[in-house]
Amino acid sequence: MNAHTLMTLLVVGGGLVVAVSALRKIGRGLTALFEALATLATVVIALWWAGKAVFFMIKSAVTHPRTTAGVTVTALWLWWWGWLSLVIVASAAGVGLVVWRWRGQLSYEQWVGRWLRSWWLRWTVYARRLPGWLRACGLTVQEADQRVVLVVNPLRRGKVRRRARAGGDQVPRVLRVRSGASWDEVRVRLVAGQKPEDFDEKARELAVARGVWRCQVRELSPRVVSIDFQRRNLLADTVACRDLDGLVDVPGSDVDLTTVWSGRTDYGTDWHQSLVGSHTLLAGVTGAGKGAQMWCPLVSIAPAIRDGLVRVSGIDPKGMELAYGRGIFHRYAVNGKDALALLDDVITEMEKRKTEFAGRLRSVPISREFPLEIVEFDEIGALIRYIGDRKLREAITDRVALLTTQGRALACTVRGYVQEPTKDTVPVRELFPRRICLRVATKSHVGMVLGDQAYDRGAWANRISESEPGVGYLFGEGIREPLRVRGGWVPDETIKQLETFVTGGVRTGPGTVHLLRTPRRDPSSGAA
């Protein structure tokens, strides 16, 4: 080994020593740096997850207060007192709730039952199964994922393209569940690309998926709808009309003609309708219960009829339905000529009111001098479509059109009843702002009565059972979704009692008539 080689080895060895030493120092520095970055990353991730946990707890406490409170109380109880005491207290509370429901069902339902049922149905039924129902009904939005693809072309430069590939679907999120006596109201938030009308069209499929008779969709806001499922039919039993004995001492001026009790709704509440400022068309096949819809409001306003604040006229082509309470009606007609004369008399009264109040008031105040005129027109199609005299038929149609277009402000109300609601049968159908559809023969008749959107929104009047006379759907004039109602049933004896009530006596039993304890009001009693 010569000196040159030795010198080379010394230089190389020294260089390696220096390099190793430098690398060692760099390695220690990088290790320290990586340890610091790892520590910082761990702290950041821990803070991130802690923040998400706090946000989740706050959000859960706000959006699910009952569930959050229950889990918190249960966890604290287990931590402090153990599981045995929790089981004992929970069992005692369960027994207490069962006894409460058994002894006081109404108070239990008001204070506890609906809340517990809402919570239970949300987590066991709707949050778990509703997404599957929505997918099966096509009420989800397919989400497309974008991925970047580099396409290389030898003749041109490479281009970056985005290709869409199928991803998961976006499902409307359940916001709240409210369970009442007969309906479950499931509030959901729509996803981008959906509209409330999509759910209207799938109401029938959703009802089948849930296993209930009816489903109705209500729009609460542009992005929130309520999907209502009917668990129980509260209108299966007959609804009784008001008791006339309790109306004997009621002054006619105390009767609110804008909220007349007429039966019950599908939600278990009282159904009120206004007899002032609107006209009503009721359609239904024979036996659908038009009589209940006709007589029940008249029973409710009996004191006003008795005291002369309401004057009822009846057109009865069959000569049977209204004839049973003939004494109630100030005017009465059976054939076409008499009906035309009756309508002309009402129009004459209307013209008199125009002369009296034109330029002074926008609507006629109801009083004994100017009572509310109600025209009960049974089987309206018989006189404006089926009678042979064309001129008489057209004259009656013109009178009805005149009353329905001008009678609102002049305290004249027309209530028509028809079996076949086609435009040919009732050419003035569109002039009735309020319409009630009882049991009809076909699905198309629902749209003829309530409008094109009514059936899609749950007004399935063609599916009403024959065992439910008086049940129908109310839609329009401020009602956004079809309302299912049942008119109060008025038996024959009550009609006779009503007749004697408004003519000076009250029939309290078969063959027994007692004088009124409240005399007729003085004409100077003023407006109602």
Beta strands, then each sheet from edge to edge (+ up, - down):
strand 1: 141-151
strand 2: 159-170
strand 3: 173-179
strand 4: 183-189
strand 5: 215-221
strand 6: 224-230
strand 7: 260-265
strand 8: 270-273
strand 9: 280-283
strand 10: 310-315
strand 11: 331-333
strand 12: 372-377
strand 13: 412-418
strand 14: 434-437
strand 15: 471-476
strand 16: 479-487
strand 17: 505-509
strand 18: 512-515
sheet 1: 1+ 2-
sheet 2: 3+ 4- 6+ 5-
sheet 3: 8+ 7- 16+ 15- 14+ 9+ 13+ 12+ 10+ 11+
sheet 4: 17+ 18-
end
